[in-house]
Amino acid sequence: MYGGQRRWSPIWGAFTATTVSAVYLVAGLSGYQLDKRTRFLAPEAWTGTIIWWQVAAGAAIIPVAIYFWRKGTREIDRRIAAENSHRLDTD
């Protein structure tokens, strides 16, 4: 660790991609427009129909989330294995 800063982990990318994917999927399926011009609970934000481009965007982000989850869990496994081997070496 340099200067007290933590190294970036793929798990953070997994959390971000999963959240973004979920937001787009839920908003698109419920008919909520993710638009800067409409307020959160304004009636104009709700279309009453599925917004397919938002559903497609959410679905397109799923493979990115899976990639980061796999990479992040492998990194965690490596860290745990290294920590356990270090403990065994010092005992």
Chimera marker file (.cmm) of the C-alpha trace (Angstrom):
<marker_set name="trace">
<marker id="1" x="0.000" y="0.000" z="0.000" r="1" g="1" b="0" radius="0.5"/>
<marker id="2" x="1.475" y="3.277" z="-1.090" r="1" g="1" b="0" radius="0.5"/>
<marker id="3" x="0.780" y="6.405" z="0.925" r="1" g="1" b="0" radius="0.5"/>
<marker id="4" x="-2.165" y="4.842" z="2.719" r="1" g="1" b="0" radius="0.5"/>
<marker id="5" x="-4.136" y="4.362" z="-0.498" r="1" g="1" b="0" radius="0.5"/>
<marker id="6" x="-5.725" y="1.032" z="-1.269" r="1" g="1" b="0" radius="0.5"/>
<marker id="7" x="-5.197" y="-0.736" z="-4.543" r="1" g="1" b="0" radius="0.5"/>
<marker id="8" x="-8.228" y="-0.839" z="-6.851" r="1" g="1" b="0" radius="0.5"/>
<marker id="9" x="-10.061" y="-4.157" z="-6.773" r="1" g="1" b="0" radius="0.5"/>
<marker id="10" x="-12.221" y="-5.660" z="-9.536" r="1" g="1" b="0" radius="0.5"/>
<marker id="11" x="-14.922" y="-6.220" z="-6.918" r="1" g="1" b="0" radius="0.5"/>
<marker id="12" x="-15.669" y="-2.486" z="-7.045" r="1" g="1" b="0" radius="0.5"/>
<marker id="13" x="-16.175" y="-2.757" z="-10.804" r="1" g="1" b="0" radius="0.5"/>
<marker id="14" x="-18.487" y="-5.713" z="-10.164" r="1" g="1" b="0" radius="0.5"/>
<marker id="15" x="-20.563" y="-3.729" z="-7.663" r="1" g="1" b="0" radius="0.5"/>
<marker id="16" x="-20.782" y="-0.778" z="-10.041" r="1" g="1" b="0" radius="0.5"/>
<marker id="17" x="-21.677" y="-2.799" z="-13.142" r="1" g="1" b="0" radius="0.5"/>
<marker id="18" x="-24.256" y="-4.842" z="-11.218" r="1" g="1" b="0" radius="0.5"/>
<marker id="19" x="-25.891" y="-1.710" z="-9.818" r="1" g="1" b="0" radius="0.5"/>
<marker id="20" x="-25.976" y="0.083" z="-13.176" r="1" g="1" b="0" radius="0.5"/>
<marker id="21" x="-27.375" y="-3.015" z="-14.879" r="1" g="1" b="0" radius="0.5"/>
<marker id="22" x="-30.080" y="-3.421" z="-12.231" r="1" g="1" b="0" radius="0.5"/>
<marker id="23" x="-31.068" y="0.252" z="-12.399" r="1" g="1" b="0" radius="0.5"/>
<marker id="24" x="-31.437" y="0.172" z="-16.185" r="1" g="1" b="0" radius="0.5"/>
<marker id="25" x="-33.293" y="-3.145" z="-16.186" r="1" g="1" b="0" radius="0.5"/>
<marker id="26" x="-35.751" y="-2.173" z="-13.448" r="1" g="1" b="0" radius="0.5"/>
<marker id="27" x="-36.321" y="1.312" z="-14.858" r="1" g="1" b="0" radius="0.5"/>
<marker id="28" x="-36.821" y="0.020" z="-18.394" r="1" g="1" b="0" radius="0.5"/>
<marker id="29" x="-39.144" y="-2.787" z="-17.389" r="1" g="1" b="0" radius="0.5"/>
<marker id="30" x="-41.222" y="-0.498" z="-15.175" r="1" g="1" b="0" radius="0.5"/>
<marker id="31" x="-41.433" y="2.262" z="-17.793" r="1" g="1" b="0" radius="0.5"/>
<marker id="32" x="-39.413" y="4.872" z="-15.931" r="1" g="1" b="0" radius="0.5"/>
<marker id="33" x="-37.374" y="7.207" z="-18.146" r="1" g="1" b="0" radius="0.5"/>
<marker id="34" x="-33.811" y="7.683" z="-16.961" r="1" g="1" b="0" radius="0.5"/>
<marker id="35" x="-33.599" y="11.258" z="-18.146" r="1" g="1" b="0" radius="0.5"/>
<marker id="36" x="-31.891" y="14.307" z="-16.657" r="1" g="1" b="0" radius="0.5"/>
<marker id="37" x="-34.811" y="16.551" z="-17.603" r="1" g="1" b="0" radius="0.5"/>
<marker id="38" x="-37.518" y="14.719" z="-15.655" r="1" g="1" b="0" radius="0.5"/>
<marker id="39" x="-37.715" y="14.737" z="-11.885" r="1" g="1" b="0" radius="0.5"/>
<marker id="40" x="-37.685" y="11.502" z="-9.924" r="1" g="1" b="0" radius="0.5"/>
<marker id="41" x="-41.387" y="11.252" z="-9.105" r="1" g="1" b="0" radius="0.5"/>
<marker id="42" x="-42.745" y="13.530" z="-11.834" r="1" g="1" b="0" radius="0.5"/>
<marker id="43" x="-45.596" y="12.004" z="-13.847" r="1" g="1" b="0" radius="0.5"/>
<marker id="44" x="-43.672" y="12.775" z="-17.053" r="1" g="1" b="0" radius="0.5"/>
<marker id="45" x="-40.977" y="10.290" z="-16.028" r="1" g="1" b="0" radius="0.5"/>
<marker id="46" x="-43.381" y="7.330" z="-16.270" r="1" g="1" b="0" radius="0.5"/>
<marker id="47" x="-44.252" y="6.213" z="-19.790" r="1" g="1" b="0" radius="0.5"/>
<marker id="48" x="-46.596" y="3.326" z="-18.993" r="1" g="1" b="0" radius="0.5"/>
<marker id="49" x="-44.757" y="1.058" z="-21.430" r="1" g="1" b="0" radius="0.5"/>
<marker id="50" x="-41.508" y="-0.867" z="-21.375" r="1" g="1" b="0" radius="0.5"/>
<marker id="51" x="-38.525" y="1.198" z="-22.507" r="1" g="1" b="0" radius="0.5"/>
<marker id="52" x="-36.656" y="-1.359" z="-24.571" r="1" g="1" b="0" radius="0.5"/>
<marker id="53" x="-33.410" y="0.558" z="-25.077" r="1" g="1" b="0" radius="0.5"/>
<marker id="54" x="-32.979" y="0.770" z="-21.283" r="1" g="1" b="0" radius="0.5"/>
<marker id="55" x="-33.685" y="-2.957" z="-20.931" r="1" g="1" b="0" radius="0.5"/>
<marker id="56" x="-31.136" y="-3.660" z="-23.674" r="1" g="1" b="0" radius="0.5"/>
<marker id="57" x="-28.563" y="-1.395" z="-22.010" r="1" g="1" b="0" radius="0.5"/>
<marker id="58" x="-29.083" y="-3.136" z="-18.668" r="1" g="1" b="0" radius="0.5"/>
<marker id="59" x="-28.784" y="-6.549" z="-20.277" r="1" g="1" b="0" radius="0.5"/>
<marker id="60" x="-25.643" y="-5.498" z="-22.162" r="1" g="1" b="0" radius="0.5"/>
<marker id="61" x="-23.922" y="-4.574" z="-18.906" r="1" g="1" b="0" radius="0.5"/>
<marker id="62" x="-24.530" y="-8.005" z="-17.334" r="1" g="1" b="0" radius="0.5"/>
<marker id="63" x="-21.497" y="-9.665" z="-19.050" r="1" g="1" b="0" radius="0.5"/>
<marker id="64" x="-19.294" y="-6.816" z="-17.796" r="1" g="1" b="0" radius="0.5"/>
<marker id="65" x="-20.552" y="-7.409" z="-14.251" r="1" g="1" b="0" radius="0.5"/>
<marker id="66" x="-19.950" y="-11.160" z="-14.576" r="1" g="1" b="0" radius="0.5"/>
<marker id="67" x="-16.399" y="-10.517" z="-15.817" r="1" g="1" b="0" radius="0.5"/>
<marker id="68" x="-15.592" y="-8.287" z="-12.847" r="1" g="1" b="0" radius="0.5"/>
<marker id="69" x="-17.247" y="-10.682" z="-10.364" r="1" g="1" b="0" radius="0.5"/>
<marker id="70" x="-15.162" y="-13.590" z="-11.663" r="1" g="1" b="0" radius="0.5"/>
<marker id="71" x="-11.960" y="-11.553" z="-11.678" r="1" g="1" b="0" radius="0.5"/>
<marker id="72" x="-12.683" y="-10.124" z="-8.222" r="1" g="1" b="0" radius="0.5"/>
<marker id="73" x="-13.494" y="-13.455" z="-6.603" r="1" g="1" b="0" radius="0.5"/>
<marker id="74" x="-10.304" y="-14.960" z="-8.036" r="1" g="1" b="0" radius="0.5"/>
<marker id="75" x="-8.322" y="-12.088" z="-6.544" r="1" g="1" b="0" radius="0.5"/>
<marker id="76" x="-9.956" y="-12.621" z="-3.154" r="1" g="1" b="0" radius="0.5"/>
<marker id="77" x="-9.187" y="-16.350" z="-3.341" r="1" g="1" b="0" radius="0.5"/>
<marker id="78" x="-5.542" y="-15.574" z="-4.137" r="1" g="1" b="0" radius="0.5"/>
<marker id="79" x="-5.287" y="-13.136" z="-1.235" r="1" g="1" b="0" radius="0.5"/>
<marker id="80" x="-6.808" y="-15.635" z="1.185" r="1" g="1" b="0" radius="0.5"/>
<marker id="81" x="-4.507" y="-18.411" z="-0.051" r="1" g="1" b="0" radius="0.5"/>
<marker id="82" x="-1.452" y="-16.149" z="0.271" r="1" g="1" b="0" radius="0.5"/>
<marker id="83" x="-2.500" y="-15.090" z="3.764" r="1" g="1" b="0" radius="0.5"/>
<marker id="84" x="-3.031" y="-18.692" z="4.842" r="1" g="1" b="0" radius="0.5"/>
<marker id="85" x="0.322" y="-19.822" z="3.437" r="1" g="1" b="0" radius="0.5"/>
<marker id="86" x="2.004" y="-16.890" z="5.178" r="1" g="1" b="0" radius="0.5"/>
<marker id="87" x="0.400" y="-17.949" z="8.466" r="1" g="1" b="0" radius="0.5"/>
<marker id="88" x="1.566" y="-21.524" z="7.982" r="1" g="1" b="0" radius="0.5"/>
<marker id="89" x="5.109" y="-20.332" z="7.243" r="1" g="1" b="0" radius="0.5"/>
<marker id="90" x="5.284" y="-18.246" z="10.408" r="1" g="1" b="0" radius="0.5"/>
<marker id="91" x="3.873" y="-20.968" z="12.698" r="1" g="1" b="0" radius="0.5"/>
<link id1="1" id2="2" r="1" g="1" b="0" radius="0.2"/>
<link id1="2" id2="3" r="1" g="1" b="0" radius="0.2"/>
<link id1="3" id2="4" r="1" g="1" b="0" radius="0.2"/>
<link id1="4" id2="5" r="1" g="1" b="0" radius="0.2"/>
<link id1="5" id2="6" r="1" g="1" b="0" radius="0.2"/>
<link id1="6" id2="7" r="1" g="1" b="0" radius="0.2"/>
<link id1="7" id2="8" r="1" g="1" b="0" radius="0.2"/>
<link id1="8" id2="9" r="1" g="1" b="0" radius="0.2"/>
<link id1="9" id2="10" r="1" g="1" b="0" radius="0.2"/>
<link id1="10" id2="11" r="1" g="1" b="0" radius="0.2"/>
<link id1="11" id2="12" r="1" g="1" b="0" radius="0.2"/>
<link id1="12" id2="13" r="1" g="1" b="0" radius="0.2"/>
<link id1="13" id2="14" r="1" g="1" b="0" radius="0.2"/>
<link id1="14" id2="15" r="1" g="1" b="0" radius="0.2"/>
<link id1="15" id2="16" r="1" g="1" b="0" radius="0.2"/>
<link id1="16" id2="17" r="1" g="1" b="0" radius="0.2"/>
<link id1="17" id2="18" r="1" g="1" b="0" radius="0.2"/>
<link id1="18" id2="19" r="1" g="1" b="0" radius="0.2"/>
<link id1="19" id2="20" r="1" g="1" b="0" radius="0.2"/>
<link id1="20" id2="21" r="1" g="1" b="0" radius="0.2"/>
<link id1="21" id2="22" r="1" g="1" b="0" radius="0.2"/>
<link id1="22" id2="23" r="1" g="1" b="0" radius="0.2"/>
<link id1="23" id2="24" r="1" g="1" b="0" radius="0.2"/>
<link id1="24" id2="25" r="1" g="1" b="0" radius="0.2"/>
<link id1="25" id2="26" r="1" g="1" b="0" radius="0.2"/>
<link id1="26" id2="27" r="1" g="1" b="0" radius="0.2"/>
<link id1="27" id2="28" r="1" g="1" b="0" radius="0.2"/>
<link id1="28" id2="29" r="1" g="1" b="0" radius="0.2"/>
<link id1="29" id2="30" r="1" g="1" b="0" radius="0.2"/>
<link id1="30" id2="31" r="1" g="1" b="0" radius="0.2"/>
<link id1="31" id2="32" r="1" g="1" b="0" radius="0.2"/>
<link id1="32" id2="33" r="1" g="1" b="0" radius="0.2"/>
<link id1="33" id2="34" r="1" g="1" b="0" radius="0.2"/>
<link id1="34" id2="35" r="1" g="1" b="0" radius="0.2"/>
<link id1="35" id2="36" r="1" g="1" b="0" radius="0.2"/>
<link id1="36" id2="37" r="1" g="1" b="0" radius="0.2"/>
<link id1="37" id2="38" r="1" g="1" b="0" radius="0.2"/>
<link id1="38" id2="39" r="1" g="1" b="0" radius="0.2"/>
<link id1="39" id2="40" r="1" g="1" b="0" radius="0.2"/>
<link id1="40" id2="41" r="1" g="1" b="0" radius="0.2"/>
<link id1="41" id2="42" r="1" g="1" b="0" radius="0.2"/>
<link id1="42" id2="43" r="1" g="1" b="0" radius="0.2"/>
<link id1="43" id2="44" r="1" g="1" b="0" radius="0.2"/>
<link id1="44" id2="45" r="1" g="1" b="0" radius="0.2"/>
<link id1="45" id2="46" r="1" g="1" b="0" radius="0.2"/>
<link id1="46" id2="47" r="1" g="1" b="0" radius="0.2"/>
<link id1="47" id2="48" r="1" g="1" b="0" radius="0.2"/>
<link id1="48" id2="49" r="1" g="1" b="0" radius="0.2"/>
<link id1="49" id2="50" r="1" g="1" b="0" radius="0.2"/>
<link id1="50" id2="51" r="1" g="1" b="0" radius="0.2"/>
<link id1="51" id2="52" r="1" g="1" b="0" radius="0.2"/>
<link id1="52" id2="53" r="1" g="1" b="0" radius="0.2"/>
<link id1="53" id2="54" r="1" g="1" b="0" radius="0.2"/>
<link id1="54" id2="55" r="1" g="1" b="0" radius="0.2"/>
<link id1="55" id2="56" r="1" g="1" b="0" radius="0.2"/>
<link id1="56" id2="57" r="1" g="1" b="0" radius="0.2"/>
<link id1="57" id2="58" r="1" g="1" b="0" radius="0.2"/>
<link id1="58" id2="59" r="1" g="1" b="0" radius="0.2"/>
<link id1="59" id2="60" r="1" g="1" b="0" radius="0.2"/>
<link id1="60" id2="61" r="1" g="1" b="0" radius="0.2"/>
<link id1="61" id2="62" r="1" g="1" b="0" radius="0.2"/>
<link id1="62" id2="63" r="1" g="1" b="0" radius="0.2"/>
<link id1="63" id2="64" r="1" g="1" b="0" radius="0.2"/>
<link id1="64" id2="65" r="1" g="1" b="0" radius="0.2"/>
<link id1="65" id2="66" r="1" g="1" b="0" radius="0.2"/>
<link id1="66" id2="67" r="1" g="1" b="0" radius="0.2"/>
<link id1="67" id2="68" r="1" g="1" b="0" radius="0.2"/>
<link id1="68" id2="69" r="1" g="1" b="0" radius="0.2"/>
<link id1="69" id2="70" r="1" g="1" b="0" radius="0.2"/>
<link id1="70" id2="71" r="1" g="1" b="0" radius="0.2"/>
<link id1="71" id2="72" r="1" g="1" b="0" radius="0.2"/>
<link id1="72" id2="73" r="1" g="1" b="0" radius="0.2"/>
<link id1="73" id2="74" r="1" g="1" b="0" radius="0.2"/>
<link id1="74" id2="75" r="1" g="1" b="0" radius="0.2"/>
<link id1="75" id2="76" r="1" g="1" b="0" radius="0.2"/>
<link id1="76" id2="77" r="1" g="1" b="0" radius="0.2"/>
<link id1="77" id2="78" r="1" g="1" b="0" radius="0.2"/>
<link id1="78" id2="79" r="1" g="1" b="0" radius="0.2"/>
<link id1="79" id2="80" r="1" g="1" b="0" radius="0.2"/>
<link id1="80" id2="81" r="1" g="1" b="0" radius="0.2"/>
<link id1="81" id2="82" r="1" g="1" b="0" radius="0.2"/>
<link id1="82" id2="83" r="1" g="1" b="0" radius="0.2"/>
<link id1="83" id2="84" r="1" g="1" b="0" radius="0.2"/>
<link id1="84" id2="85" r="1" g="1" b="0" radius="0.2"/>
<link id1="85" id2="86" r="1" g="1" b="0" radius="0.2"/>
<link id1="86" id2="87" r="1" g="1" b="0" radius="0.2"/>
<link id1="87" id2="88" r="1" g="1" b="0" radius="0.2"/>
<link id1="88" id2="89" r="1" g="1" b="0" radius="0.2"/>
<link id1="89" id2="90" r="1" g="1" b="0" radius="0.2"/>
<link id1="90" id2="91" r="1" g="1" b="0" radius="0.2"/>
</marker_set>
